[in-house]
Structures are given as C-alpha cells and as structure tokens.
Amino acid sequence: MSQLPVITPELLHRYNRPGPRYTSYPTVPAWADGFTTADYVQALGQVAQQPDEPLALYVHLPFCVERCHYCGCNATVTRHAHVVDTYLDRLEREVELVLAHVGHGRRVVEMHWGGGTPNFLDNAQTRRLHGFLARHFAFDPRAELSVEVDPRIASPEQFAVYHALGFQRVSLGVQDFDPAVQQAIGRIQPEAQTYASYAACRELGFESINLDLVYGLPEQNEATFRRTLERIIALAPDRIATFAYAHVPWVRTNQKYVDVTHLPDAPTRMRLLHMAIELLEAAGYIWIGLDHFALPDDDLAIALQERRLHRNFMGYTARRIPHVLAFGMSAIGDLADTYVQNDAKLGSYQKAVDAGQLPVVRGHRLTTDDRLRRLAINHLMCNLELPESLSLPEFGGTLSDLLPDPMAQMETFIEEGWLTVDGERLQVTTLGQFFLRNIAMAFDAYFDPAESKPLFSRTV
Ligand code: SF4
C-alpha cells in the first residue's frame, strides 16, 4: 500500500469536469444516427458465423417498488407482480427473435441480471426466467452467473433460489448507511437488512459478494461516510464498488428531488473518495481502475495483475467475452464490433416485441478508428497503462503512429505526474488514477467538453 498523493484544490479546479466513465467507446450519446434493425440483424449474422465463440448474456429487469431520488438506472415502478409475468412473456419472445438470427443452443459463459431490481421477481418468476434461458442457450458448466439484489426486499429463500440455479456472484446495493443520507436520497435501508442479506449469501457459500457504495450523495460528509466504510470493511466482502454520484436531473427527472444545496462540493467529494481508497487499501483491498476494489485473491485483482482486465456496460470484468447479447427494455448489447440498445420505454419495448420486431432503437457500428481508440481507452481504464507498441496487425502501426494527437497530449499528463514512461509503456501513477477519465478523454474523438447540459458525472 502506497501513500496516497495529495490532490491540491488548484489541480481539482483545473481538471474536475463532467466526463464519461467509458463503459463503452464511443459512449452512448455519441452513437451514430440512422442505426436500424437491419444493422442489428447484420451484427447478429456475424455472431452466427462464429458458432464456436462463447456468449455473455445481459438481462435487464427494470422493476422497483419505488424510485430512489438519486437513481440513474432505467427503472419502472410497480406494485403488481402480474406486470412481471407480462414482461417475461416479452423477454422470452425477444430471445426467440434474436436466436432466429444467431441460432439456438449457443454456449454461454457469463450471464448478468441487472436492473431495476432483479429480485423484484418472485421465486417462481426467477425460475421461469432462468428456465427459458437455459432452454434456449447451452450454459457452460463453469459459466459465471451474477445478479444485482436490493437487500430491502430480499429474503433468504430468494438467495437460496439464485444459488440453486447456479448464480455464484451477488451484488448488494448499499450506497450509504447514514440515515440522513438515506432520507435525502429517498432510499431507507436499515443496516440490519444489508447485514441479513450479506449473512444469507455467506451462509449459502456464494463465491463472490460485491457491495455497492456511492459517494457524492446529499448530506454525505467524511465522518458519516467513514462510518459506512468501516462497517462495510468489517463484513469483508470480496468486492466493493464506490461509484461517483452523477447529478443530471435533465436526464433523470427523479433526481429533481435531490436537494442540490445539500450535495457535497468538489473538494469534499475528493476527500470522500480519497478516504475510501485509504481505508480500503489499508484493509487489504486492491484499487481496480476507476471505482472498484477487490481482495487480492479475487478474479478482478488477479486479472489486473495479469493485465487482462476488461470493461463493459456492467463495469470491470476478469475476462473478455467477444459478444454480449442483451435482452429487455433499455438493455445494451455489444457484439461483432456493434453496440445496440433496446427501447427504454416499457410500453414501446413490449409493443415492438409483440409485433415480432427486434426492439432495438439505437446502436453504433464501430469504425476502425473507433476500435483503435476503444483499445487505448480500455487499456487505460483497465490495465492502467498505454503501451506505445500497442498495435494489432489490422491497425498497421503503433499508437503514436496512428493517434499522434492524443499521444502528444500525454506529454501534459507526464508533466502533471499522472503518467510515467517505462520503456515502451506509459504507466498510470496513483495520482493519475484519480484522473483516469481525464486521460481517457484525450482519446475520445466525440466528447464535447463544452456541452452545457452534461450527461456525465464529474471526473473526480
Ligand atoms: S436505485 Fe436501484 S432500487 Fe432505486 S430506483 Fe434505481 S434501480 Fe430501483
């Protein structure tokens, strides 16, 4: 564990600006206009031509019992279980529509259920969803299955069902234990509920438990966040994520209930992050990329050490699966160098599927330049380095040959002490890790820093 650098107010002032988290490149707002279903079908056709390539699946389950003020997800509030049954009908139909192009029985090595709140589904609905996916795909016996769980509505029986179905990874939403913060974000979650969920998962023997925290929330201060962190560390989860709160009420209207006068200012946000890193590293966690922490024997920490970490819409992952098929409202897929996103409105998503149409509304086919920049950004965000010799035969050169302008900008970051030169490699320093998004932005050909209504959180 190294001594963390001091981030001066001046440095913060110069570089703290809205910027993407780069779970994709290009980021969703930059995707090209005019993407059509035919483009998606073409990408699916390419997947079909590689029948031995394994697949990853993402399933979006959007339902929640109420909308948290801070939420940035595509979620739908309902109290009615039958709405889920109707949604599952459409999900299965969507799977059939996609598989008509890809072929049945494809091998799946990874699956993630996200939301919304996947555990809004009752046990019969969970079994039904898993059942029809297992009928349509061939799950590898060692496939990694993961699910996001809201402890407020979780039960030991639910966890037992996930475990029996083969889920080994659980991610529990916590955000912050402090009652004033919970009140301010419209999410009351007594600590006991989180502890009960955590204990149930440990008792069942899940391989990996992740806890999600958020910093930059209203009412948060160093004293209260320290207390949350200490309690989380005492549980010793395998992974901890500390996401930066992005206040963008012009995109997420539910955030208008967040009182901006109670949001921590930039220096406080930095102190919260700084403290989180300090406490987590002192407890033995490895800082992964932007906002993840993992125990040294966790897959993510090992993948970082072996420089084979990857990043996708779910965050960091220990292996790269060439194609991610995504199902459900607003779900984002990544296949055959093409991103696709489904309709984010429940009604129109279901209507499209009922009409026998793929419910895709936007997408982006990566150009050669996009793929090269994505490679550089992923290297930075995951492996904290930029090999000068990073090249693939198809690109026909090194990064400096092919992207001279962004590579020239790296000189500034070397002067700032964010990068060091190590042979042919530019290595991100600990100081640079705080500004990872700023470094990555130099490679982004689409990002407009002058955007008056930013879509992204601030970089630190
Ligand atoms: S934060 Fe989670 S539980 Fe709250 S509304 Fe969003 S998706 Fe639902």
Boltz pocket constraint, residues with backbone or C-beta under 6 A from the ligand:
constraints:
  - pocket:
      binder: B
      contacts: [[A, 62], [A, 63], [A, 64], [A, 66], [A, 67], [A, 68], [A, 70], [A, 71], [A, 72], [A, 73], [A, 75], [A, 115], [A, 116], [A, 117], [A, 150], [A, 173], [A, 187]]
      max_distance: 6.0
